[in-house]
Amino acid sequence: MLRQLGQAMVEYTIVTAAFVTGLLVLNNGACPAQYEDCIEYLLTTMHDNADGYSNSITAVQDYGKSFPVSTGSPWPDPPPVDPPDGGGGSPGEIPPSSIQQATQITSADGGSSYGVLDGGNVVGPNGNIVGTYDAGTGEFTPTDGFPVGAVQEQVVQDEAGNILEMQAVIDCDPEEVKVKGFGYRSKASGKFVTSLSLSEANISGLCLAPAYEVTTLDGGVDGGRIVNGKYYAVSITATVSDDPIAPTGEVVYWSEYDECVVMVADWDTGIDPELDEDERYEEQKALYNEPDSTMNPRLGKLNSLHYAEQTLVHDQPAWPNNCVSARTLP
């Protein structure tokens, strides 16, 4: 309404000006010959001027029909922004995670693995939830079954979620195994990390060997590992050393007892070397059966479950008598 009132006032002003102009023309006696008189010329002039100015004002005030608005920007497009990590990965690409520790849920006897703990859920190797675990009751409840007893075990996963086995870094010398450290090699990337901090280490020019678990005499978990029949009490190493690590024990298969036992290093060197083989063996058995635990040279046993897993699942070669031993007695 206000726009229309404004337009009418402008038109009225212009028409009035046209009328005054017509009078001036009339007074000057400038009437063209084609008109019968100056009055006809005056009316014609007023009509034409009024229509022309009115149409011009309407065109200017019709804001809806103004000049078209450009949809383009006068500024150039901004340069592409790099991903937050500075890399040039494709959109939506998730950078691989690092090698890290995880909690694995296994059967109470440790013979079966159910999956890795994620919150209260247990995730299987295929990435699907296979059940839940209650730490309070120590029970694993599969998605399609009833609760069973289970235990937690700390493991190491690579970038793709594969459970990694600890391995020993050794010289590539077939004559003598010299251990330089312990760690894990990723199945996904081939990267090797040390066992202490899971930090990457260069093992070029070196080889890897299986490191077998040990149980204590009372059935507990031992922190050492067996490598090629030798026992290393500490398997948590921060670096790959230039100098070899000295073993602290040896593994002996006692055929009489059918046991794969870790004996302290040099445990039988004090036996009289002049004794014959049978007499020497009797002395060795006496040490083996020493009732005083502070004098007994036995440190532990080969973890038979871990050994079976290594040979059956991870394709490690089987040892004679299924014992990763340095020697057999008798």
HELIX and SHEET records of a PDB file:
HELIX    1   1 LEU A    2  ASN A   27  1                                  26    
HELIX    2   2 CYS A   38  GLN A   61  1                                  24    
HELIX    3   3 TYR A   63  LYS A   65  5                                   3    
HELIX    4   4 GLU A  277  TYR A  288  1                                  12    
HELIX    5   5 SER A  304  LEU A  312  1                                   9    
HELIX    6   6 PRO A  320  ASN A  322  5                                   3    
SHEET    1   A 7 ILE A 163  LEU A 164  0                                        
SHEET    2   A 7 VAL A 148  GLN A 157 -1                                        
SHEET    3   A 7 GLN A 100  SER A 107 -1                                        
SHEET    4   A 7 SER A 113  ASP A 118 -1                                        
SHEET    5   A 7 ASN A 121  VAL A 123 -1                                        
SHEET    6   A 7 ILE A 129  ASP A 134 -1                                        
SHEET    7   A 7 GLU A 139  PRO A 142 -1                                        
SHEET    1   B 4 PHE A 192  THR A 194  0                                        
SHEET    2   B 4 VAL A 179  ARG A 185 -1                                        
SHEET    3   B 4 GLN A 167  ILE A 170 -1                                        
SHEET    4   B 4 CYS A 207  PRO A 210 -1                                        
SHEET    1   C 7 ARG A 327  LEU A 329  0                                        
SHEET    2   C 7 GLY A 249  TRP A 254  1                                        
SHEET    3   C 7 LYS A 230  TYR A 232 -1                                        
SHEET    4   C 7 VAL A 221  VAL A 227 -1                                        
SHEET    5   C 7 TYR A 212  THR A 215 -1                                        
SHEET    6   C 7 ARG A 298  LEU A 302 -1                                        
SHEET    7   C 7 GLU A 259  VAL A 264 -1                                        
END                                                                             
